[in-house]
Amino acid sequence: MARFHPLPVASVERLTDDSVALTFAVPPALREEYRHTPGQHLALRRTADGAEIRRTYSICSPAPAPDEEGPRTLRVGVRLVESGAFSTYALKEIAEGDELEVMTPAGRFTLEPAPGLYAAVVGGSGITPVLSIVTTLLEREPGARFCLIRSDRTTASTMFLEEVADLKDRYPERFQLVTVLSREEQQAGLPSGRLDRERLARLVPALLPVEEVAGWFLCGPFGLVQSAERALRGLGVPRTRIHEEIFHVDDGPVATPSAPAPAHSRVTARLDGRGGTWPVQDGESLLETVLRNRPDAPYACKGGVCGTCRAFLVSGEVRMDRNFALEPEETEAGYVLACQSHPVTETVELDFDR
């Protein structure tokens, strides 16, 4: 089970006018708990005006090897979101020496280092998990290569600009970097403009042999990730080689109920080895029902994006409003997002421990 622990802030580094990198010190006793796979994220928690606020941020630091000690530090990138309760606090108030509640790592947008050719299409703060993926991969696997296609508004707004440039200097033969700026002309390289489906469909085959790429990692705003997926599928890339993580979903599609919800539903949930059964109140998601009775139920974004509340549907039927976190093979295997799930049958059973 994912758990929160207080971690001290070791440093706060300004990356751009609207983003910072937060580095947390991990005490020796907790280093195994915070061992992570490249691409995973952390949920940060604070209380403001009596309300609990949780936000999820991807780890950008490289992951330790299996035979190494767990991480001494963890670094995340935070970009300011308009009226964002946590991002505003992070940029304006958090200082070195502060202590924050940090959940142990979670997420399945990951890559275990292995030989082969890999590629990513990222936009804005979508670089954060991919930075951990590519750094860990190139450091630990001499037989691996990586092509990074990144889209940003301007050079000044580009997060982790120096870190990515350093990778290019360290691994010139194994790391290919392509930068597209949507609002600024570059002296060299590609013309400015958005990376839409048509442009990616032309660009990708010109950069690398598409059929040889073992894994594609798409991360950023919903529109970019959707365009990149469609471009890749149009180029014949199997769905199993495409991995996605969405940032900044505002008005994504919501499922339309195909049948009325039952008048009285009950959910049985197993969590951390203990189970319970509770009535679902009108309009509640299954996560909200469980949280009323088990405040330790795992969640972070409640928006169908992070996947922290993933649970196995043991029995019954549910309707998910949105899903930007689970891969098709996960839903086919029976997993759901509790924060987006509503009962379709009178009884539903979830297992958060699987």
QUITA-V615745 format. One record per helix or strand of 2 or more residues. SS is the DSSP state (~ for helix, > for strand). FROM is the first residue (numbers start at 0). LEN is the number of residues. Records with the same first field share a line. If there is no record, write none. Layout:
SS = FROM-LEN, FROM-LEN
This chain:
> = 3-13, 18-7, 40-8, 50-9, 72-7, 98-5, 115-8, 143-9, 174-7, 212-9, 241-6, 264-7, 273-7, 309-6, 317-3, 334-3, 340-3, 346-5
~ = 27-3, 84-8, 123-17, 160-10, 196-11, 209-3, 221-13, 238-3, 285-8, 327-5, 337-3
